[in-house]
Amino acid sequence: MKKGTMCTGTVERIDFPGKGIVNIEGEKVVIKDTITGQKVNFSISKSRKGKSEGRLLETLEKSPLETVEAKCKHFGPCGGCNYQTIPYETQLGIKEDQVKRLLGAVTTDLPFEGIKGSPKYWEYRNKMEFSFGDEVKDGPLCLGLHKKGSFHDIVTTTGCCIVNSDYNQILSCVLEYSRELGMTFYRKLSHVGYLRHLLVRRAEKTGEILINLVTSSQWGDLGADNTLDANTLAENEMLEEMKKRLLALPLEGKIVGFLHTVNDSQADVVQSDRTDILYGQDYFYEEILGLTFKISTFSFFQTNSLGAEVLYDTAREFVGETKDKLIFDLYSGTGTIAQLLAPVAKKVIGVEIVEEAVVAARENAARNKLENCEFIVGDVLKVIDTIEEKPDLIVIDPPRDGVNPKALEKIIQYGVDRMVYISCKPTSLARDLVILQERGYKVERACAVDMFPNTNHCESICLLVKEKI
């Protein structure tokens, strides 16, 4: 099948995450962002060694699964959600089937316990990274999420439904003022422009809000080809006015911090060369299962607070008896799992590569009066060689790409009787399960947890037990 060939077909099934499978003349073509039963027009974007991928051009017929109207006015063009036209119970069924097939392909007699839903499937996210850009080339300034299937185009999402309405007010305020001043956005190809991202975090339980405006350092370069004359308004004056406007918003929650981050990296990522606190503080507090956690602007924390309670409660259940046991929490983030297990364990040692997260984890443990938690900064691959103590059980919650193969080998060598693996990307879990089973571990329990309603993503969790020889 040649690249550029135009085709029409019906999606037979969806493989994780959101990969629609269409059969064209006996050949399977993968088309992202489709739903089982949809009739679609697409063009072949890649074809090599019998594997083809297509780019969705048009949906000709809805799927029989699409029986409700999308709640969000941005649904369709926006790439944030895919399943809004599918009832939530049906969404759960789709994800359950995907994870079961994925793990079942690498596990004999998979003890799969289904999927657990999110307590909220609207307004559930506690973090959003909005991008500045334009929806069409040289169009008006936009602020929101990437257009579906596009690296460059941005859809202004003033009515997003998977976040609290506070987010939409904050976005609208920042965008309106930025347009008033004629500020430019940072262009990914030429690396010219000022505005990059707006990062907003809001706690579900406390309602505390942290706002971070991320820009380049090019304020002084504006003016020549733009409506804004940087000589007539200093950057600090602009930031002060933006702060006043944000603090005047009639929000449900409370703004506890407004930050300005300068990022001159050419990569399209949110990172800090310098961060200034313009109001309040650079952190907020969230509560999970009776514990309080301090979360900073860049530290990792599950994006669905109520869903996280379901996930971590499941992890505690899978871990089982912990009395007098030493637990390793690898890829520990801000130490959430470690602190949930600490009250019923001898000691918990967390390992995390992000120093900011480890600092927060230590502060959180002290705040929660947990004296048997230790958190170490560093790469799991290297750090576990320096720990003299040997674990009785291990909890693994790695990044999306899973565990480094060399690190996984070192983890296996501990020979613990039980291991709990939490994964935000089931395909990575399936890959690592092959190795774990080859080395003598058996999947005793497995389930999925939906942390991302109305999207095609979910988390999965497995209990692995060392088989007796």
Phi, psi and omega per residue, in radians:
M1 nan 2.141 -3.038
K2 -1.446 2.576 3.068
K3 -1.075 2.370 3.142
G4 1.651 -0.183 3.121
T5 -1.093 2.307 3.124
M6 -1.580 2.312 -3.076
C7 -2.397 2.794 3.012
T8 -2.275 2.368 -3.141
G9 -2.855 3.030 3.129
T10 -1.935 2.348 -3.116
V11 -1.252 2.105 -3.080
E12 -1.446 -0.637 3.132
R13 -2.837 2.969 3.070
I14 -2.081 2.197 2.996
D15 -1.704 2.619 -3.133
F16 -1.115 2.420 -0.123
P17 -1.802 1.787 3.064
G18 1.294 0.497 3.127
K19 -1.666 1.783 3.129
G20 -1.280 2.439 3.138
I21 -1.918 2.110 3.091
V22 -2.076 2.364 -3.136
N23 -1.746 2.038 3.121
I24 -2.093 1.913 3.108
E25 0.923 0.783 3.089
G26 1.419 -0.019 -3.141
E27 -1.944 2.334 3.139
K28 -1.464 2.329 3.101
V29 -2.110 2.282 3.134
V30 -1.627 2.210 3.119
I31 -2.251 2.060 -3.097
K32 -1.281 2.753 3.034
D33 1.068 0.705 3.072
T34 -2.126 3.013 -3.094
I35 -2.291 2.489 3.121
T36 -0.900 2.244 3.110
G37 1.692 -0.228 3.104
Q38 -1.242 2.456 2.980
K39 -1.715 2.172 -2.966
V40 -2.309 2.632 2.914
N41 -1.708 2.385 3.134
F42 -2.670 2.837 3.056
S43 -2.057 2.534 3.126
I44 -1.241 2.071 -3.121
S45 -1.750 -0.374 -3.138
K46 -2.698 2.368 3.108
S47 -2.605 2.017 -3.096
R48 -2.707 2.246 3.082
K49 0.929 0.781 3.074
G50 1.383 0.004 3.115
K51 -1.917 2.168 -3.092
S52 -2.164 2.568 3.043
E53 -2.197 2.539 -3.136
G54 -2.125 2.701 3.077
R55 -1.851 2.129 -3.107
L56 -1.121 2.218 3.107
L57 -1.842 -0.700 -3.062
E58 -2.830 2.453 3.017
T59 -1.656 1.997 -3.064
L60 -1.456 -0.643 3.140
E61 -2.415 2.448 3.096
K62 -1.182 2.783 3.009
S63 -1.367 2.577 3.035
P64 -1.053 -0.331 3.123
L65 -1.317 -0.329 -3.077
E66 -1.508 1.596 -3.037
T67 -2.036 0.063 3.110
V68 -2.249 2.765 3.102
E69 -1.411 2.515 3.082
A70 -1.116 2.367 -3.126
K71 -1.357 -0.609 -3.037
C72 -1.544 2.355 -3.136
K73 -1.216 -0.268 -3.127
H74 -1.649 -0.025 -3.088
F75 -1.085 2.363 -3.090
G76 1.984 -1.385 3.099
P77 -1.110 -0.658 -3.097
C78 -1.269 2.420 -3.137
G79 -1.575 0.133 -3.067
G80 -1.300 -0.672 -3.086
C81 -2.199 2.643 3.107
N82 -2.174 -0.373 -2.935
Y83 -1.955 0.319 -3.054
Q84 -1.106 -0.410 -3.129
T85 -1.555 0.123 3.134
I86 -1.964 2.269 3.103
P87 -0.957 2.603 -3.005
Y88 -1.082 -0.720 3.130
E89 -1.061 -0.620 3.100
T90 -1.227 -0.666 3.054
Q91 -0.980 -0.794 -3.140
L92 -1.069 -0.683 3.123
G93 -1.112 -0.702 3.117
I94 -1.083 -0.841 -3.099
K95 -1.172 -0.691 3.103
E96 -1.036 -0.790 -3.138
D97 -1.108 -0.727 -3.129
Q98 -1.079 -0.882 -3.089
V99 -1.168 -0.698 3.130
K100 -1.076 -0.779 3.121
R101 -1.124 -0.730 -3.089
L102 -1.127 -0.865 -3.121
L103 -1.325 -0.563 3.124
G104 -1.143 -0.456 3.137
A105 -1.212 -0.357 -3.102
V106 -2.051 0.010 -3.067
T107 -2.270 2.212 3.080
T108 -1.372 2.319 3.130
D109 0.924 0.978 -3.112
L110 -1.046 2.107 3.100
P111 -1.476 1.217 -3.025
F112 -1.536 2.255 -3.035
E113 -1.824 0.325 3.080
G114 1.503 -2.752 -3.087
I115 -2.204 2.500 3.066
K116 -1.827 2.273 -3.092
G117 -1.414 2.881 3.071
S118 -1.403 2.427 3.093
P119 -1.010 -0.543 3.060
K120 -2.200 2.390 3.053
Y121 -2.046 0.110 2.890
W122 -2.243 2.615 3.088
E123 0.938 0.722 -3.058
Y124 -1.759 -0.323 -3.032
R125 -1.345 2.457 3.082
N126 -1.870 0.136 3.131
K127 -2.673 2.374 3.029
M128 -2.443 2.370 3.018
E129 -1.897 1.775 3.116
F130 -1.548 2.568 -3.134
S131 -1.981 2.513 2.993
F132 -1.542 2.562 3.107
G133 3.031 -2.671 3.019
D134 -2.398 2.704 -3.100
E135 -1.431 -0.551 3.028
V136 -2.267 2.705 -3.076
K137 -0.979 2.236 3.139
D138 1.108 0.362 3.087
G139 -1.430 -3.093 -3.141
P140 -1.147 2.737 3.133
L141 -1.046 2.320 3.111
C142 -2.124 2.761 3.076
L143 -2.536 2.098 -3.118
G144 2.944 -2.331 -3.081
L145 -1.960 2.810 -3.135
H146 -1.138 2.488 3.045
K147 -1.154 2.507 -3.077
K148 -0.962 2.187 3.095
G149 1.360 0.149 -3.080
S150 -2.113 2.428 3.085
F151 -1.509 -0.474 -3.011
H152 -1.809 -0.746 -2.972
D153 -1.306 2.437 -3.096
I154 -2.077 2.377 3.048
V155 -1.786 2.170 3.087
T156 -1.246 2.021 -2.989
T157 -1.891 1.231 -3.135
T158 -1.374 -0.109 -3.123
G159 -2.220 0.514 -3.118
C160 -0.990 2.375 -3.041
C161 -1.819 -0.088 3.119
I162 -1.668 0.097 3.037
V163 -2.208 2.802 3.041
N164 -1.065 2.646 -3.104
S165 -1.066 -0.340 3.078
D166 -1.007 -0.669 3.133
Y167 -1.039 -0.758 -3.086
N168 -1.185 -0.629 3.066
Q169 -1.140 -0.752 -3.131
I170 -1.121 -0.805 3.116
L171 -1.027 -0.829 -3.105
S172 -1.088 -0.692 -3.141
C173 -1.097 -0.843 -3.118
V174 -1.147 -0.741 -3.124
L175 -1.143 -0.779 -3.122
E176 -1.040 -0.798 -3.122
Y177 -1.196 -0.664 3.127
S178 -1.114 -0.669 3.101
R179 -1.220 -0.670 3.104
E180 -0.960 -0.739 -3.090
L181 -1.497 -0.127 -3.135
G182 1.223 0.519 -3.130
M183 -1.193 2.583 -3.120
T184 -1.742 2.746 3.063
F185 -1.731 2.749 -3.117
Y186 -1.319 2.128 -3.116
R187 -1.575 2.236 -2.994
K188 -1.150 -0.518 -3.074
L189 -1.533 -0.767 -3.108
S190 -1.555 -0.272 -3.124
H191 1.053 0.649 3.126
V192 -2.153 2.404 3.123
G193 2.287 3.003 -2.964
Y194 -1.938 -1.022 -3.025
L195 -1.326 2.305 -3.119
R196 -2.074 -1.087 -3.076
H197 -2.503 2.785 2.968
L198 -2.172 1.986 -3.137
L199 -1.788 2.138 -3.135
V200 -2.183 2.262 3.068
R201 -2.209 2.377 -3.108
R202 -2.435 2.153 -3.137
A203 -1.254 2.375 3.108
E204 -1.196 -0.760 -3.032
K205 -1.456 -0.741 -3.047
T206 -1.660 -0.343 -3.108
G207 1.303 0.139 3.141
E208 -1.291 2.431 -3.029
I209 -2.137 2.348 3.065
L210 -2.110 2.222 -3.097
I211 -2.080 2.341 3.141
N212 -2.331 2.016 3.048
L213 -1.555 2.119 -3.105
V214 -1.889 2.140 -3.109
T215 -2.320 2.993 2.924
S216 -1.475 -3.091 3.102
S217 -1.668 0.327 -2.972
Q218 -1.605 0.414 3.116
W219 -0.979 -0.794 -3.100
G220 -1.191 -0.253 -3.137
D221 -1.559 -0.093 -3.137
L222 -1.345 2.758 3.011
G223 2.109 -0.696 -3.059
A224 -1.072 -0.878 -3.108
D225 -2.000 0.277 -3.063
N226 -2.196 2.864 -3.123
T227 -1.290 -0.405 -3.135
L228 -1.413 2.200 3.035
D229 -1.718 1.806 -3.053
A230 -1.094 -0.333 -3.126
N231 -1.299 -0.341 -3.090
T232 -1.645 -0.163 -3.128
L233 -2.551 2.077 3.122
A234 -1.299 2.657 -3.119
E235 -1.029 -0.725 -3.131
N236 -1.140 -0.513 3.093
E237 -1.223 -0.716 3.092
M238 -1.070 -0.809 -3.117
L239 -1.135 -0.636 3.116
E240 -1.134 -0.738 3.124
E241 -1.182 -0.690 3.112
M242 -1.089 -0.720 3.106
K243 -1.039 -0.808 -3.132
K244 -1.049 -0.748 -3.129
R245 -1.146 -0.715 -3.140
L246 -1.144 -0.764 -3.108
L247 -1.192 -0.342 3.137
A248 -1.510 -0.108 -3.105
L249 -1.188 2.475 3.111
P250 -1.455 1.283 -3.046
L251 -1.536 2.720 3.022
E252 -1.263 -0.724 3.111
G253 -1.554 -2.946 -3.093
K254 -2.264 2.227 3.079
I255 -1.266 2.111 3.124
V256 -1.902 -0.126 3.114
G257 -2.857 2.423 3.029
F258 -2.239 2.097 -3.041
L259 -2.077 2.733 3.001
H260 -2.186 2.070 3.114
T261 -1.900 2.271 3.033
V262 -1.682 2.195 -3.119
N263 -2.345 1.908 3.128
D264 -1.834 0.244 3.069
S265 -1.148 2.481 3.122
Q266 -1.349 -0.298 3.106
A267 -1.299 2.582 -3.127
D268 -1.494 1.172 -3.141
V269 -2.311 2.723 3.076
V270 -1.575 1.845 3.083
Q271 -2.515 2.967 -2.993
S272 -2.078 2.156 2.869
D273 -1.526 -0.570 3.095
R274 -2.795 2.387 3.093
T275 -2.234 2.207 3.134
D276 -1.952 2.393 3.061
I277 -1.538 1.992 -3.110
L278 -1.641 -0.368 3.104
Y279 -2.732 2.409 3.005
G280 1.195 -2.131 -2.990
Q281 -2.378 2.986 -3.111
D282 -1.830 0.533 3.139
Y283 -2.710 2.909 3.014
F284 -2.514 2.989 -3.113
Y285 -1.975 2.451 3.034
E286 -2.289 2.704 -3.129
E287 -2.045 2.286 3.113
I288 -2.302 2.109 3.068
L289 0.842 0.771 3.049
G290 1.496 -0.062 3.100
L291 -1.880 2.658 -3.132
T292 -1.857 2.371 -3.109
F293 -2.220 2.301 3.050
K294 -1.552 2.188 -3.063
I295 -2.163 2.194 3.125
S296 -1.646 3.071 -2.984
T297 -1.097 -0.582 -3.063
F298 -1.921 -0.058 -3.073
S299 -1.330 2.602 -3.127
F300 -1.307 2.369 2.999
F301 -2.703 2.482 -3.133
Q302 -0.935 2.356 -3.016
T303 -1.360 -0.137 3.107
N304 -2.154 1.731 -3.021
S305 -1.084 -0.798 -3.137
L306 -1.231 -0.634 3.052
G307 -1.139 -0.617 3.117
A308 -1.087 -0.618 3.099
E309 -1.097 -0.676 3.084
V310 -1.146 -0.794 -3.116
L311 -1.084 -0.864 -3.066
Y312 -1.267 -0.548 3.058
D313 -1.146 -0.651 3.070
T314 -1.156 -0.723 3.119
A315 -1.059 -0.757 3.113
R316 -1.059 -0.719 3.125
E317 -1.127 -0.744 -3.134
F318 -1.167 -0.653 -3.140
V319 -1.076 -0.728 3.089
G320 1.318 -2.491 -3.062
E321 -1.131 2.200 -3.104
T322 -2.210 0.027 -3.091
K323 -1.020 2.280 3.120
D324 1.087 0.397 -3.122
K325 -1.902 2.570 3.033
L326 -1.688 2.134 -3.065
I327 -1.962 2.364 2.963
F328 -1.714 2.224 3.025
D329 -1.922 1.711 -3.042
L330 -1.624 2.378 -2.989
Y331 1.127 0.999 -2.891
S332 -1.436 -0.167 3.133
G333 1.003 -2.296 3.114
T334 -1.506 0.266 3.000
G335 1.418 0.407 -3.075
T336 -1.081 -0.930 -3.092
I337 -1.106 -0.775 -3.124
A338 -0.966 -0.761 -3.066
Q339 -1.329 -0.435 3.065
L340 -1.289 -0.496 -3.134
L341 -1.574 -0.445 -3.026
A342 -0.970 -0.716 -3.096
P343 -1.056 -0.374 -3.104
V344 -2.080 0.405 3.141
A345 -2.257 2.849 3.054
K346 -1.208 -0.823 -3.137
K347 -2.856 2.602 3.057
V348 -2.199 2.275 3.077
I349 -1.990 2.085 3.123
G350 -1.787 2.475 3.097
V351 -2.184 2.219 -3.087
E352 -2.580 2.383 -3.073
I353 -1.391 -0.403 -3.110
V354 -1.501 1.970 -3.050
E355 -1.067 -0.714 -3.141
E356 -1.014 -0.692 3.137
A357 -1.185 -0.653 3.136
V358 -1.180 -0.721 3.082
V359 -1.022 -0.779 3.128
A360 -1.126 -0.688 -3.138
A361 -1.078 -0.748 3.127
R362 -1.121 -0.732 3.121
E363 -1.144 -0.698 -3.141
N364 -1.122 -0.732 3.129
A365 -1.081 -0.721 3.115
A366 -1.148 -0.713 -3.127
R367 -1.128 -0.629 -3.140
N368 -1.549 0.142 3.066
K369 1.005 0.769 3.106
L370 -1.888 1.964 -3.053
E371 -1.731 -0.037 -3.109
N372 -1.903 0.490 3.070
C373 -1.954 2.350 3.037
E374 -2.231 2.323 -3.125
F375 -2.121 2.288 -3.066
I376 -2.077 2.340 3.101
V377 -1.498 2.301 3.036
G378 2.598 2.995 3.103
D379 -1.294 2.272 -3.139
V380 -0.913 -0.715 -3.126
L381 -0.944 -0.661 -3.084
K382 -1.662 -0.676 -2.997
V383 -1.164 -0.690 -3.044
I384 -1.131 -0.325 3.052
D385 -1.272 -0.346 -3.072
T386 -1.684 -0.145 -3.115
I387 -1.533 2.097 -3.095
E388 -1.316 -0.568 -3.116
E389 -1.275 2.619 3.139
K390 -1.936 2.329 -3.067
P391 -1.337 2.678 2.982
D392 -1.603 -0.527 3.012
L393 -2.643 2.787 -3.026
I394 -2.274 2.359 2.984
V395 -1.939 2.279 -3.131
I396 -2.102 2.211 3.089
D397 -2.377 1.254 -2.988
P398 -1.367 2.987 3.032
P399 -1.113 3.118 -3.038
R400 -0.984 -0.581 -3.084
D401 -1.381 -0.010 3.105
G402 1.478 -2.844 -3.057
V403 -1.594 2.355 3.025
N404 -0.945 2.277 -3.081
P405 -0.934 -0.663 3.121
K406 -1.213 -0.652 3.090
A407 -1.178 -0.689 3.134
L408 -1.080 -0.678 3.107
E409 -1.078 -0.744 3.124
K410 -1.160 -0.652 3.106
I411 -1.111 -0.764 -3.141
I412 -1.085 -0.639 -3.082
Q413 -1.117 -0.341 3.055
Y414 -1.123 -0.493 3.085
G415 1.169 0.520 -3.129
V416 -1.135 2.660 -3.114
D417 -1.222 -0.607 -3.083
R418 -2.326 2.538 3.123
M419 -2.499 2.323 3.070
V420 -1.949 2.165 -3.086
Y421 -1.983 2.048 3.086
I422 -1.848 2.299 -3.055
S423 -2.350 2.336 3.044
C424 -1.613 -0.002 3.098
K425 -2.436 1.652 -3.053
P426 -0.961 -0.468 3.105
T427 -1.147 -0.624 3.077
S428 -1.198 -0.701 3.097
L429 -1.065 -0.791 -3.131
A430 -1.041 -0.724 3.117
R431 -1.085 -0.805 -3.102
D432 -1.239 -0.505 3.120
L433 -1.105 -0.583 3.113
V434 -1.004 -0.825 -3.126
I435 -1.195 -0.786 -3.110
L436 -1.060 -0.694 3.132
Q437 -1.251 -0.625 3.080
E438 -1.100 -0.487 -3.101
R439 -1.705 0.305 2.954
G440 1.782 0.148 3.107
Y441 -1.770 2.491 3.130
K442 -2.062 2.409 3.084
V443 -1.304 1.993 -3.124
E444 -1.671 -0.576 3.083
R445 -2.517 2.569 3.091
A446 -2.688 2.506 3.037
C447 -2.745 2.965 3.056
A448 -1.961 2.667 3.073
V449 -2.287 2.185 -3.106
D450 -1.492 1.789 3.112
M451 -1.674 -0.137 -2.995
F452 -2.350 1.144 3.133
P453 -0.974 2.578 3.116
N454 1.260 0.057 3.019
T455 -2.065 3.081 -3.115
N456 -1.662 0.290 -3.108
H457 -1.865 2.731 3.008
C458 -2.810 2.938 3.091
E459 -1.774 2.797 3.064
S460 -2.417 2.749 -3.070
I461 -2.545 2.386 -3.122
C462 -2.268 2.478 2.935
L463 -1.784 2.094 3.124
L464 -1.916 2.328 -3.103
V465 -2.109 2.360 3.132
K466 -1.215 2.142 -3.141
E467 -1.299 2.447 -3.141
K468 -1.382 2.341 -3.127
I469 -1.580 nan nan
